Every structure is written in structure tokens, then in C-alpha cells.
Amino acid sequence: MKKYNIVIVGGGSTFTPGFLKSFCRMQKEFPLNKLVLFDIDGERQKPIGEFGKLLFQDNAPEVEFSYTTDIKEAYTDMDFVFMQMRVGKYAMRELDEKIPLRMGLIGQETVGAGGFAYGLRSTKEMIKAVYDIRKYAPEAWILNYSNPAAIVAEALRREFPDDKRILNICDQPENIVRSASRSLGCDFHLLDPVYFGLNHYGWFTHLYNVETGEDLLPKLREIIHERGFLPQDAEQRDQSWLDTYGYVQQMMEDFPEFLPNSYDQYYLYPYYKLEHLNPEYTRTDEVRNGREKRVFEECNKIIEAGTTKGLVDIHEDAHAEFMIDVAMDIAYNRNNRHIIITENNGLIANMQDDAMVEVAAELGANGPRPMGVGNIPTFYKGLLEQQVAYEKLTVDAYFEHSYQKALQALTLNRLINDAKKAREVLDKLIEANGDYFPELK
């Protein structure tokens, strides 16, 4: 059986230790020859890298494990590149959240003005990273799940139109499916979803039982009405995520036709969300005081002990297992179904062909084979077309260095919808981001 070479870009992420545990556990199913962590922040990556050395030494010593800040070392001869970069780290995420909130606008890392800022930063560095990867690993699969994935996917579509080994994908639809399986009391592998939308903005029209063909969405609708909705891994989640999933119940009370992505609430209830977000304590603060502190403390404890045996409390996130499954489906041509981001080209029949949409697809060695959903109802089409226009104008602003396109994008954004507010927040974001942004003239 072939052994694979893998690099995780963003090795200093708090999600990386969970990834490493999953890779160790899955060595029989997905054997590795080499696993490298790459990050431009060597100091942040070091404790996770040292934890990784001990983890693989104790559990999979046959794997060549290392961590680096050198591009050539990171990418040479790789089979898969897992992209989880966070440009600007938590310092910039905090500004993405707090600058809009202090102006009476929603501050969130992937939607609204915060998502716009993060999108411009990520686009700039993702394009550079793909060129670097192709220099040293021209045949590698690039599995991109860096946020905001919709804007990044649109930018990569334009910059690399002929590169068929870039897969843009997000784990949130998968998380909703897994959470639905918890509510239904079944294995999530039994659920075959039909889904349409954009990244962080979509709906499930059906959840079929793969064994019987029964659509379980009507039953799930009743369960959510009676008991609410929890993430599959609720016991590991921070309170803000429990609240986010919990609001699925309200969305299905108002719009019961389909099961929503949890992020839909920002677009459907922006005033409510704004009232319940604290501009002085945002998701960034919660992560810093929770998962980040916990993960780095655990890594340092293991480094001090010199072994992982009996000491590893770090959780293996469903996020890690999902992305490894994606790589395995490509490596072994398994053609399992995932919800992926791809150019529309008629998949949603009554939306523009060059929109980057999110739909179910079979995934194998030759990439995704996406599944069309036909026409979607007017309400959902209207919401999505406004968002597509915003995303395309944001990417226009990047490539054209256009302040005007950036202003148009933010004016059109459903969470702003006001030109004066759009100009005010744009100017503040340009000032805060400095060289992270392209020059906007």
C-alpha cells in the first residue's frame, strides 16, 4: 500500500494537535510516509511541533514527522496539502469582529464586514501559497478549507482556472449532517444529503437514509421542533457554538421547508444577532480563553513529560476526521459523497454559471463529480444572488485594486445594506489591515 506525504499549512493552529492524533490513529487506513507542519510563525508552531514529535514517536515511529518555516522543505514531493491558514492570526480576527460591532454592524470572521476583511487577507496569501506549492509539488492535491472559503474559492478560480487539483471544501455542512444524525439516533454515514447554497449559506432539501431511501428530513423537523438542535460534539463545544446550533430551531420554525446551515442565522436575523453580540468580548476572546489556552497548556505538559502516553487529553475533532476522509476518498478513488465548493455551471439551474456554489458531490481520484439540484425557490435564490454579487465584487476589488468595487461589495452585503455605513467600515478596515490588504485606489 502506498504511503503518502502530507503537509499541514497553518501548523500552529489549535486544530493541528487533533489532526495529528487522527493521523496516528488512522495509520492502517491511510499510511503516511512523511507528515510536515508548516507555519510562518515558528514560535507559535514550536510547541505543537514538539508535541507532534512525541506523539508520532510513541504511536507511529515509522512516519517521518517534522515541522518547519521553510517553504521548500514544506512542499517538496507532497501528495496532499491541507490548507488551514489564518492570515493575521487572532489579532486580526479580533479586529474583524470588534471594528464592525463598535459601529453597530455584525462582526464575525466569515460574514459581513469582518468576513470581507478576512477574505482580502486570505486571498492575497492563498494565491501566493498555491504558486509556492506548484513550484515544489506540481501534482499535489490542495485541500483548502481556509476561511472565508467562498471568497477564497472565487479568487482561486480566477487565478488558477486550469488547476484541477485544488479542492475548496468546508466542514460545516458535514457538521450539520453529523448533528442531524445525533438527533435522529443513527450513524451519520447512513445519511445522504441533498444540499444547495454558498459557503456558510445553504440549506439541506433532503436527508435520505442510504439503506431504505427514506427521506428523514420530515422526522428531523419534528425532533428539532420538540427538542431543539445540538452539535454532534456538544460536550466539547464552547457556549457560543451551542447557541449557534440552538438557533437552527428558530430558523426551522420560520422557514420549515429546509434544514439550514447554522450560519444562515446571520443573514436571516441580522438585527437579533447584532443585539446578542458583545463588542468587548467576541468569539476571539472565547477561543483565546478556551481552546487556545487548553491546547497549548496540554502540549507544553506533554513536552515537559517527554511522552504522550497516558497524558493526551486533546480531542480529535470531527473536523480532522472529515478532512482525512476527503484525502482518502481521493487517494483510493472511493467516490464517497461530500458537500464541496465548485463552479455552478447549471448545478443550481436558475443561478449564474460562474457562481462558486456548495453542493453534494462524489469525490474520487479525478476530483469531484457534483450533483445538480435544479431550480431553487425564489426566496433562497434572492438571498444567494445578493451574496454571490457581494463575493464577486470583493474579489474584483482584490484583483483590480479598486476601492469603488470594495465599497460596492460592502454596500450590497446583507449585513450592512447602507452605503454610508459601508464606506465608514471600509475605511476603518483599510487602516486596521495595512499591508495585509492590497492597495485599494
JOGI-V708893 format. One record per residue. N is the residue number from 1. PSI is psi in degrees with one decimal (NA if undefined). OMEGA is omega in whole degrees, 0 to 359 (NA if undefined). D_CENTER is the distance of its C-alpha to the mean C-alpha in Angstrom with 1 decimal. Layout:
<<N | PSI | OMEGA | D_CENTER> <N | PSI | OMEGA | D_CENTER>>
This chain:
<<1 | 133.6 | 180 | 30.4> <2 | 143.5 | 173 | 28.4> <3 | 140.2 | 191 | 26.6> <4 | 152.0 | 174 | 23.4> <5 | 127.8 | 185 | 22.4> <6 | 140.2 | 171 | 18.9> <7 | 138.2 | 174 | 17.5> <8 | 114.0 | 180 | 14.5> <9 | 123.6 | 191 | 13.8> <10 | 43.3 | 184 | 13.2> <11 | -20.2 | 179 | 15.7> <12 | 6.0 | 180 | 16.4> <13 | 148.5 | 177 | 13.2> <14 | -13.8 | 176 | 14.2> <15 | -16.2 | 186 | 11.9> <16 | -44.2 | 180 | 14.1> <17 | -38.4 | 176 | 17.2> <18 | -40.2 | 175 | 15.7> <19 | -47.0 | 184 | 14.6> <20 | -40.4 | 177 | 18.2> <21 | -42.5 | 180 | 19.8> <22 | -42.0 | 178 | 18.1> <23 | -41.3 | 177 | 19.3> <24 | -47.7 | 183 | 22.7> <25 | -30.0 | 187 | 23.0> <26 | 23.0 | 183 | 22.1> <27 | -33.6 | 179 | 24.5> <28 | -41.1 | 181 | 26.8> <29 | -34.1 | 185 | 24.3> <30 | 77.2 | 186 | 22.5> <31 | 138.3 | 180 | 24.9> <32 | 143.4 | 168 | 24.0> <33 | -44.3 | 184 | 26.5> <34 | 139.0 | 174 | 24.5> <35 | 124.5 | 183 | 21.4> <36 | 136.6 | 169 | 20.8> <37 | 136.6 | 178 | 18.7> <38 | 132.2 | 177 | 18.4> <39 | 146.2 | 177 | 18.0> <40 | -16.0 | 178 | 20.1> <41 | 90.2 | 184 | 20.8> <42 | -34.7 | 182 | 23.2> <43 | -42.0 | 179 | 24.4> <44 | -38.5 | 184 | 21.1> <45 | -26.2 | 190 | 20.3> <46 | -51.3 | 181 | 23.9> <47 | -34.4 | 177 | 23.9> <48 | -39.7 | 177 | 20.8> <49 | -41.6 | 179 | 22.5> <50 | -37.8 | 173 | 25.8> <51 | -44.7 | 180 | 24.4> <52 | -40.7 | 178 | 23.0> <53 | -46.1 | 180 | 26.4> <54 | -39.6 | 180 | 28.1> <55 | -48.3 | 181 | 25.7> <56 | -33.6 | 176 | 26.3> <57 | -39.2 | 182 | 29.9> <58 | -28.3 | 191 | 30.4> <59 | -26.0 | 181 | 28.5> <60 | 64.7 | 186 | 28.1> <61 | -15.4 | 179 | 30.5> <62 | -16.2 | 180 | 30.7> <63 | 131.6 | 176 | 27.2> <64 | 105.2 | 183 | 27.5> <65 | 138.4 | 176 | 25.1> <66 | 169.2 | 173 | 24.8> <67 | 149.8 | 190 | 22.9> <68 | 162.7 | 169 | 23.5> <69 | 8.8 | 183 | 23.1> <70 | 124.4 | 185 | 24.8> <71 | -47.1 | 182 | 23.1> <72 | -45.7 | 179 | 25.7> <73 | -36.1 | 183 | 25.6> <74 | -39.9 | 192 | 21.8> <75 | -16.9 | 186 | 21.6> <76 | 125.4 | 174 | 25.1> <77 | 26.7 | 179 | 25.4> <78 | 146.0 | 173 | 21.8> <79 | -38.2 | 180 | 20.9> <80 | 137.5 | 175 | 17.1> <81 | 114.8 | 178 | 14.9> <82 | 113.8 | 186 | 11.6> <83 | 110.3 | 177 | 9.9> <84 | 42.3 | 182 | 8.2> <85 | 147.9 | 173 | 10.4> <86 | 95.9 | 185 | 10.8> <87 | 123.4 | 182 | 13.7> <88 | -6.1 | 177 | 16.4> <89 | -160.1 | 187 | 15.1> <90 | -22.8 | 178 | 15.8> <91 | -42.3 | 179 | 18.9> <92 | -33.4 | 176 | 17.3> <93 | -40.6 | 180 | 14.6> <94 | -41.5 | 178 | 17.8> <95 | -38.1 | 177 | 19.4> <96 | -36.4 | 182 | 16.6> <97 | -44.1 | 192 | 17.2> <98 | -32.4 | 179 | 20.9> <99 | -52.1 | 178 | 22.3> <100 | -42.2 | 183 | 21.5> <101 | -38.4 | 180 | 22.5> <102 | -9.3 | 177 | 25.8> <103 | 6.5 | 181 | 26.5> <104 | 24.8 | 177 | 26.0> <105 | 154.7 | 178 | 22.6> <106 | 131.9 | 174 | 19.3> <107 | 114.9 | 182 | 17.4> <108 | 152.2 | 191 | 13.7> <109 | -24.0 | 184 | 10.9> <110 | -10.4 | 181 | 9.2> <111 | 163.8 | 178 | 12.3> <112 | -155.9 | 184 | 16.0> <113 | -34.9 | 178 | 17.6> <114 | -42.0 | 177 | 15.1> <115 | -34.5 | 176 | 12.3> <116 | -49.2 | 181 | 15.1> <117 | -46.6 | 179 | 15.9> <118 | -36.2 | 180 | 12.6> <119 | -44.6 | 178 | 12.3> <120 | -41.0 | 178 | 15.8> <121 | -47.2 | 184 | 15.3> <122 | -40.0 | 180 | 12.3> <123 | -47.5 | 181 | 14.2> <124 | -47.6 | 184 | 17.2> <125 | -31.2 | 178 | 16.0> <126 | -41.3 | 179 | 13.9> <127 | -44.9 | 177 | 17.0> <128 | -42.7 | 182 | 19.2> <129 | -41.5 | 181 | 17.2> <130 | -41.2 | 176 | 17.5> <131 | -41.7 | 178 | 21.2> <132 | -44.6 | 181 | 21.6> <133 | -46.4 | 183 | 20.1> <134 | -22.1 | 176 | 22.3> <135 | -38.1 | 187 | 25.3> <136 | -17.5 | 181 | 25.1> <137 | 73.2 | 187 | 23.3> <138 | -21.9 | 183 | 23.9> <139 | 2.9 | 183 | 23.1> <140 | 146.0 | 169 | 20.0> <141 | 125.7 | 176 | 16.9> <142 | 110.9 | 180 | 14.0> <143 | 99.1 | 186 | 10.8> <144 | 118.6 | 172 | 8.2> <145 | 25.2 | 175 | 4.5> <146 | 139.5 | 181 | 5.5> <147 | 160.4 | 346 | 5.3> <148 | 117.2 | 193 | 6.9> <149 | -32.1 | 182 | 6.1> <150 | -46.5 | 180 | 9.3> <151 | -42.9 | 178 | 11.5> <152 | -43.8 | 180 | 10.6> <153 | -41.4 | 178 | 11.2> <154 | -42.1 | 180 | 14.4> <155 | -42.4 | 180 | 15.6> <156 | -34.5 | 176 | 15.3> <157 | -41.0 | 182 | 17.1> <158 | -41.2 | 185 | 19.9> <159 | -32.5 | 185 | 20.2> <160 | 62.5 | 187 | 20.1> <161 | -22.2 | 184 | 21.4> <162 | 2.7 | 181 | 23.0> <163 | 106.0 | 184 | 20.5> <164 | 3.8 | 180 | 19.7> <165 | 29.5 | 168 | 17.9> <166 | 119.5 | 178 | 14.6> <167 | 117.9 | 175 | 12.1> <168 | 126.5 | 187 | 8.9> <169 | 151.6 | 180 | 6.8> <170 | 145.0 | 182 | 4.1> <171 | -6.1 | 186 | 5.8> <172 | -42.7 | 175 | 6.8> <173 | -38.7 | 176 | 9.7> <174 | -40.1 | 179 | 10.7> <175 | -36.9 | 178 | 10.9> <176 | -42.2 | 178 | 13.1> <177 | -45.6 | 179 | 15.2> <178 | -38.4 | 179 | 15.8> <179 | -36.1 | 175 | 16.7> <180 | -38.3 | 179 | 19.0> <181 | -34.4 | 177 | 20.6> <182 | -45.7 | 179 | 21.4> <183 | -38.6 | 183 | 23.1> <184 | -13.4 | 180 | 24.9> <185 | 36.7 | 180 | 25.9> <186 | 166.6 | 175 | 25.0> <187 | 135.2 | 183 | 22.9> <188 | -21.0 | 177 | 19.5> <189 | -17.4 | 180 | 20.6> <190 | -8.4 | 185 | 23.3> <191 | 127.0 | 179 | 21.1> <192 | 102.9 | 187 | 20.7> <193 | 148.7 | 165 | 18.6> <194 | 125.7 | 192 | 19.3> <195 | 145.3 | 172 | 16.6> <196 | 152.3 | 175 | 16.5> <197 | -159.6 | 174 | 14.6> <198 | 171.6 | 179 | 12.1> <199 | 131.7 | 182 | 8.4> <200 | 29.8 | 183 | 8.5> <201 | 77.6 | 184 | 12.2> <202 | -179.8 | 185 | 13.9> <203 | 145.6 | 173 | 16.5> <204 | 123.4 | 178 | 17.8> <205 | -26.4 | 179 | 21.4> <206 | 150.1 | 169 | 22.4> <207 | 94.2 | 185 | 21.7> <208 | 143.4 | 168 | 24.4> <209 | 119.2 | 186 | 26.0> <210 | -21.3 | 182 | 26.1> <211 | -36.9 | 185 | 29.5> <212 | -17.3 | 184 | 31.3> <213 | -2.5 | 181 | 29.6> <214 | 136.1 | 173 | 29.7> <215 | 116.2 | 184 | 27.1> <216 | 0.0 | 181 | 26.0> <217 | -41.4 | 177 | 24.4> <218 | -41.2 | 178 | 27.9> <219 | -41.8 | 179 | 28.3> <220 | -38.4 | 179 | 24.9> <221 | -42.9 | 179 | 25.7> <222 | -41.6 | 180 | 28.9> <223 | -44.7 | 180 | 27.3> <224 | -39.7 | 178 | 24.8> <225 | -39.0 | 184 | 27.8> <226 | -37.2 | 190 | 29.9> <227 | -4.1 | 184 | 27.6> <228 | -163.1 | 187 | 24.3> <229 | 130.8 | 180 | 20.8> <230 | 149.4 | 171 | 19.2> <231 | 153.9 | 181 | 16.1> <232 | -39.4 | 182 | 17.1> <233 | 46.0 | 186 | 16.9> <234 | -33.7 | 183 | 18.5> <235 | -19.2 | 181 | 20.8> <236 | -3.9 | 189 | 18.2> <237 | 147.6 | 171 | 16.4> <238 | 163.2 | 184 | 17.4> <239 | -36.6 | 183 | 19.5> <240 | -34.3 | 178 | 17.1> <241 | -35.6 | 176 | 14.7> <242 | -40.0 | 178 | 17.9> <243 | -39.1 | 181 | 19.0> <244 | -48.1 | 178 | 15.8> <245 | -36.6 | 180 | 16.2> <246 | -28.6 | 183 | 19.9> <247 | -8.9 | 173 | 19.9> <248 | -34.6 | 179 | 19.0> <249 | -46.0 | 180 | 22.8> <250 | -42.1 | 180 | 23.8> <251 | -37.8 | 181 | 21.8> <252 | -21.5 | 173 | 23.4> <253 | -41.2 | 183 | 26.8> <254 | -35.5 | 183 | 26.6> <255 | 75.8 | 191 | 24.9> <256 | -3.4 | 186 | 25.7> <257 | -44.5 | 185 | 25.4> <258 | 162.3 | 174 | 21.8> <259 | 121.4 | 185 | 19.2> <260 | 153.7 | 162 | 16.6> <261 | 142.5 | 184 | 12.8> <262 | -28.4 | 180 | 13.1> <263 | -14.7 | 181 | 11.8> <264 | -24.6 | 184 | 14.8> <265 | -29.7 | 179 | 17.1> <266 | -35.4 | 182 | 16.5> <267 | -30.4 | 183 | 17.9> <268 | -28.5 | 184 | 20.6> <269 | 55.8 | 185 | 21.8> <270 | -35.4 | 181 | 21.3> <271 | -42.1 | 178 | 24.7> <272 | -47.0 | 181 | 24.2> <273 | -41.4 | 180 | 20.9> <274 | -40.4 | 180 | 22.5> <275 | -25.2 | 185 | 25.4> <276 | 12.4 | 175 | 23.4> <277 | 134.8 | 184 | 21.4> <278 | 114.9 | 182 | 23.4> <279 | -12.2 | 179 | 23.5> <280 | -11.4 | 179 | 24.9> <281 | 99.5 | 185 | 22.5> <282 | -174.5 | 179 | 18.8> <283 | -35.4 | 178 | 15.6> <284 | -46.4 | 179 | 16.0> <285 | -40.4 | 180 | 19.5> <286 | -43.3 | 180 | 18.5> <287 | -44.1 | 180 | 16.1> <288 | -42.1 | 183 | 18.8> <289 | -10.7 | 182 | 21.4> <290 | -95.3 | 188 | 19.7> <291 | -43.8 | 183 | 17.1> <292 | -47.4 | 180 | 17.7> <293 | -43.8 | 182 | 21.5> <294 | -45.3 | 184 | 21.5> <295 | -46.4 | 182 | 19.7> <296 | -34.0 | 175 | 21.8> <297 | -41.8 | 179 | 24.9> <298 | -42.9 | 178 | 24.5> <299 | -45.2 | 181 | 24.0> <300 | -35.0 | 177 | 27.1> <301 | -41.7 | 181 | 29.0> <302 | -40.3 | 178 | 28.5> <303 | -43.0 | 180 | 29.4> <304 | -37.9 | 180 | 32.5> <305 | -23.9 | 180 | 33.5> <306 | 12.6 | 179 | 33.0> <307 | 155.9 | 175 | 31.6> <308 | -9.8 | 188 | 28.8> <309 | 121.8 | 179 | 31.2> <310 | 4.1 | 186 | 31.4> <311 | -6.9 | 188 | 29.2> <312 | 108.1 | 178 | 25.5> <313 | -0.4 | 183 | 24.1> <314 | 132.1 | 182 | 20.4> <315 | 145.7 | 169 | 18.4> <316 | 106.7 | 182 | 16.6> <317 | 149.1 | 173 | 13.3> <318 | -30.3 | 177 | 12.6> <319 | -45.2 | 181 | 9.1> <320 | -46.7 | 180 | 11.4> <321 | -39.5 | 179 | 13.8> <322 | -48.8 | 183 | 11.5> <323 | -33.6 | 176 | 10.4> <324 | -38.9 | 175 | 14.2> <325 | -40.3 | 178 | 15.3> <326 | -47.2 | 179 | 13.5> <327 | -40.9 | 180 | 15.5> <328 | -37.4 | 179 | 18.6> <329 | -35.9 | 176 | 18.6> <330 | -47.5 | 184 | 18.8> <331 | -40.3 | 186 | 21.3> <332 | 9.7 | 177 | 23.5> <333 | 47.2 | 187 | 23.2> <334 | -18.9 | 178 | 22.6> <335 | 37.4 | 171 | 21.4> <336 | 163.1 | 184 | 19.5> <337 | 135.2 | 174 | 17.4> <338 | 160.8 | 174 | 13.7> <339 | 118.8 | 188 | 11.9> <340 | 168.1 | 178 | 10.8> <341 | 127.8 | 184 | 10.8> <342 | 163.0 | 176 | 14.4> <343 | 136.7 | 189 | 17.4> <344 | -62.9 | 179 | 19.2> <345 | 48.6 | 175 | 22.7> <346 | -2.6 | 180 | 24.1> <347 | -46.7 | 167 | 21.5> <348 | 103.7 | 197 | 21.6> <349 | -31.4 | 184 | 25.3> <350 | 26.3 | 171 | 26.0> <351 | 159.8 | 185 | 23.2> <352 | 145.1 | 187 | 23.5> <353 | -31.5 | 186 | 22.9> <354 | 11.8 | 172 | 20.9> <355 | 142.2 | 174 | 18.1> <356 | 102.0 | 187 | 14.6> <357 | 168.2 | 179 | 14.2> <358 | 118.2 | 180 | 12.2> <359 | 167.5 | 175 | 14.8> <360 | 148.5 | 180 | 15.8> <361 | 149.0 | 166 | 17.1> <362 | 137.3 | 186 | 19.1> <363 | 121.6 | 180 | 17.8> <364 | -160.9 | 187 | 20.4> <365 | -24.6 | 180 | 22.0> <366 | 16.0 | 178 | 22.3> <367 | -167.8 | 184 | 18.7> <368 | 144.2 | 168 | 17.6> <369 | 93.1 | 187 | 20.3> <370 | 156.8 | 185 | 18.8> <371 | 125.5 | 181 | 20.8> <372 | 157.5 | 180 | 22.2> <373 | 1.0 | 181 | 22.6> <374 | -156.4 | 178 | 25.5> <375 | 144.2 | 175 | 26.1> <376 | 155.0 | 183 | 24.2> <377 | 156.1 | 186 | 26.2> <378 | -42.0 | 182 | 27.1> <379 | -49.4 | 183 | 25.3> <380 | -38.2 | 178 | 21.8> <381 | -43.8 | 180 | 22.7> <382 | -44.6 | 178 | 23.9> <383 | -46.9 | 185 | 20.7> <384 | -36.6 | 181 | 18.5> <385 | -35.9 | 176 | 21.0> <386 | -41.8 | 181 | 21.1> <387 | -40.5 | 178 | 17.3> <388 | -44.0 | 180 | 17.6> <389 | -43.5 | 177 | 20.6> <390 | -46.3 | 182 | 18.8> <391 | -42.5 | 180 | 16.0> <392 | -39.5 | 177 | 18.7> <393 | -35.2 | 177 | 21.0> <394 | -44.5 | 179 | 18.4> <395 | -35.6 | 172 | 18.1> <396 | -46.4 | 181 | 21.9> <397 | -39.2 | 179 | 22.4> <398 | -53.7 | 186 | 20.7> <399 | -32.9 | 183 | 22.8> <400 | -2.1 | 184 | 25.9> <401 | 44.7 | 190 | 25.8> <402 | 113.7 | 173 | 26.7> <403 | -38.2 | 182 | 27.0> <404 | -42.7 | 179 | 28.2> <405 | -37.3 | 177 | 25.1> <406 | -41.9 | 179 | 23.0> <407 | -42.0 | 177 | 25.4> <408 | -43.4 | 180 | 25.3> <409 | -49.7 | 183 | 21.5> <410 | -32.5 | 176 | 21.6> <411 | -37.5 | 182 | 24.7> <412 | -21.5 | 183 | 23.2> <413 | 129.2 | 185 | 20.0> <414 | -23.2 | 182 | 20.7> <415 | 1.9 | 177 | 20.1> <416 | -66.7 | 173 | 22.8> <417 | 32.5 | 180 | 25.2> <418 | 123.1 | 186 | 27.9> <419 | -37.9 | 180 | 29.0> <420 | -44.8 | 177 | 30.6> <421 | -39.8 | 181 | 27.7> <422 | -44.8 | 179 | 25.4> <423 | -41.3 | 182 | 27.8> <424 | -46.5 | 182 | 28.2> <425 | -34.4 | 177 | 24.5> <426 | -45.6 | 181 | 24.0> <427 | -39.9 | 179 | 26.9> <428 | -37.9 | 179 | 25.7> <429 | -37.8 | 177 | 22.3> <430 | -45.2 | 180 | 24.1> <431 | -43.0 | 183 | 26.4> <432 | -32.8 | 186 | 23.8> <433 | -23.4 | 176 | 21.6> <434 | -125.9 | 184 | 24.7> <435 | -9.8 | 174 | 24.1> <436 | -28.9 | 181 | 20.3> <437 | 152.9 | 164 | 20.9> <438 | 157.4 | 176 | 22.9> <439 | 126.1 | 180 | 26.3> <440 | 117.1 | 186 | 26.5> <441 | NA | NA | 30.1>>
